[in-house]
Amino acid sequence: MAEEQARTSQGRWRVFHDKFVVEERYISAAARRNLFRIAVVLIVVGIVLFSVILTDVLLRDGVADADEPVRSWLLTLRSGPLTTIMIILAIIFGPVALPIIVLVVTVAWGLLAKHAWRPILLAGAMLTGVILAQVVGRTVERQRPPLDLMLFGADTTFSFPSGHVLGACDFLLVTTYLVYSRRRNPRSAVVAFAVAGVGIFFAAVSRLYLGYHWTTDALASLSLSFVVLGAVIALDTWRTARIPGERITGTLSKAETSKD
């Protein structure tokens, strides 16, 4: 009886231990180089794009010139049914529903998968996005559009960047990468990123339509998300991607042989 309990205890400890063994996988040397290149490009493009947008916002020039025309145009599209749809989207990607969705996804993924590396990366990326939004917002201190034109309650917090859009971008892009980077079908990855792009578009449009953000707020959020995604790809590739002949230091991910 004591031996059986000891074996059960050891088995549970092994399962818990395996959760925190970083999953490693074999890919070609060219594929690993391409992943690092993509990561660098995303980070550089994100930083440059954000810098340009921030400069234009501070100087009220360049890209920021489109803020008022876009807002005025969206005002002409307002209707009861469309407003309801946009409010639903705002709730889904808002500060209450989205964290719950992220929590459910990360916990369920962490419990069901053999390794918790990817759920932990997703949680870290989302937390990084929250910190960036708070730091940048309090540093720039940009005012939102007029309060009387907001359709879902007044919001007096800072406008730049959009936390809703940044959260949606991080969740959709990072989750798509973490899932499809372990699959061999590039077409499915392209389709998945296209679907993620559609989701990001509607998340951004909902915030602009409801009167809470300027166009440059949403673009700044997208640019910051590029940086976060690039960092996730670089970290994940550095820690998990091995080429044939390299030593595997952790347990091989079962994603090599099945979908988890």
N, C-alpha and C positions, 0 to 999 in steps of 0.2 A: 504493500500500500504506500509506504513512504517512498519507495523507488519510483512508483508510478507518478506520485505527486511531484517528485523531483524532475522527472522527464517532462511532465506537463509544464512545470515552471521554466525549465530550460527552453522548451519549445516556444513558449510565449516570449521569453527574452530574446530568442533568435529572431522571431517575427518583428519585434520592436527594434532590434538592432539593425535588421535589414532595411527598415524604413529609412534609416539615415546613412545607409551606404550609397554613395553617389553612383548613379547608373552610368556606366561607360559603354561605348559603342564603337564599332569599327566602321570607318568610312574611308574613302580614297583620299590621298594626299591633296588632289586637286579640289575635291569637295570641301575639305577643311580650309584650304586657302581661300576658296570662294566665300565661305561663311565669314571668315575674318575680314575679307574685303568688304562684304556687304555690311558688316557691323561698323567698320570704319566710315564707309560712305554715309550710312544712316546718321551716325554721330556728327560727322562734319556738316552734312546737309542740314541736320536739325539745328545745330549751333548757328550756322550762317543764316539760315532762314529766320530763326528767332531773333538774332541780332539785328537783321534788317527790319523786321516788323517792329521790334522794340524802339529802334531809332526813329522810324517813321511815326510811331505813336507819340513819342516824346516831342518830336518836332512838328507833329500834326501835318505831315506831308507824305508823299509817295503812296504806299499802299493804303495808308489811313484815309486818303481822300475818298476811298470807296465806301467807308463806313456809313456816312449819312445817306448817300443815294440808295444803298442796299436796304437800309432800315426803312426809308420812305417807300420803296417799292414793296417791301413785305407788308407794310401797313395797308396797301391797296388790296392784298390777297386775303385779308382776315375775313373769316366767316365762322358761324357757329360750329358746324361739323369739323372744319379744319382745326379750329382752336381746341376742340376736344381731343383730337388725335395728337396734337402737339403737346398738350398737357400730359397725356398718357406717356408719351415718349420722355418728357421731362421728368416724370415720376420714376420711370424705369431706370434712367441714367442719373437720378438724383442722389443726394447725400444720405438717403435712408435706404432705398431699395437696392441700389448698386452695391453698397458694402455687404448687405445681406446676401445678394447673389454671389459675390466674390467669396464670402465666407462659406456658403454652402458648397460652391464648386471646389474650393481648395480643400475643405475638410473631407468631402466625399471622395475627391480624387486621391487625397493622401491616404485614406483608409482602404480604398479599393485597389490602388496600384501597389506593386511590390516595393517601389521606392518612392520617397516623398520629395525627391530633388526638384522635380518640375513644379509641383504645387507650391513649394517653398519659394522658388524663383518667381512664380506668379504673385504670391503674396508680397514679396519684397519689391517687385516692380510697382504694384499698386500703392504700397506705402511710400515709395519714392515719389510717385506722382502727386500724392497728397502733400508731401513736404514741399515739393517744388512749387505747387500752386499757392501754398500759404506764404512761402518766402518771397516769391516773385510778386504776388498780389500786394503784400504789405510793403514791399520795396517801391513798386511803381505807383501804387495808390491811384489808380485810374478810376474815374467816376463812371457809373453805369448810365445807360440811356435814361430819359425822363421817367420818373416813378409813375406818373399818371397814365403811361402807355403800357405798363406791365400788366399782363393778363392773368397772373396766377399769384397775386399777392405782392406786396412791396418788398424789395430787397435793397438794402443800403450798404451791403458789403462791397469790396472792391471788385472791379470788373475784369482786370487783366491778370492772368489768362482765365479762361472759363474752366472751372473745376469740373463741371458736368462733362464737357467735351474731352478734357484731359483724362478723366476717369474712363470714359467710353473708349477712347483711343487705346489707352494702356491695356484695358481688359481684353478688347477684341483683337488687337494686334499681337500682344504677347501670348495670349491663349492660343491663337492660331499658329504662331510659330512653334510653341512648345508641343503642340499636338502633331502638326504636320512635318516637323523636322525629323521625326522618327519614322516616317512613312516613305516608301520608295516611289510613289506616284507623284511626279511634279505637277501634273494637271490638277489633281485634287487640291494641292496646295494653292495653286493659282486661283481656283474657284473659291476656296475658303477665304483667301485674302480679299478677293473681289466682294464677297458677301460681307466681310468685315468692313470694307470701305463703304459699302452702302449703309451699314449700321452707323458708322461714324458720320456720314453725310447727314442722315436724318437726326442724329443727336445734336449736331451743330445747328441745323436749320431750325429745330424746335426751340433752341435757346434764342436764336435771332428773331424768329417769328413772334415769340411770346414777349419780346421786348426787354430781355435781361442782359444782352451782350451786343457788342459791335462785331463786325466781321473779323477784324484783326485779333480780337480776343480768341475766337475759334481757331484762326490760323496759327496763332502763337501756341495754343494747346497742342495742335497737331505737330508742330515743330519740336516741342518738348518731348512729345511721345516718341518721335523718331529717335531722339537721344536715348530715351529709356529702352526702347526696343533694341537699338544697337548695342547698348551695354549688356542687355540680357543675352543677346546672341553671342557676343564676345566671351562673356563669362561662361555660358553653357558650353560653347565650343572648346574653350581652354580646359575646362574641367572634365568634359565627358567624351569629346571626340578623339579617337585614337586611329592611327593608320595601321594597316597590317605590318606586323613585326614589332610594334611598340608594346611595352608591357602594360597589361591591365592591372591596375592597383585596387580596383573594387570589384564588386559583383557585376557581371554583365547584365545590362537591362534586358528584361524579357520583351521589350519593344522591338528587339532585333528579330524575334521569331513570332511575335504575336502582338496584337493591339491592346494596350492597357490604358 
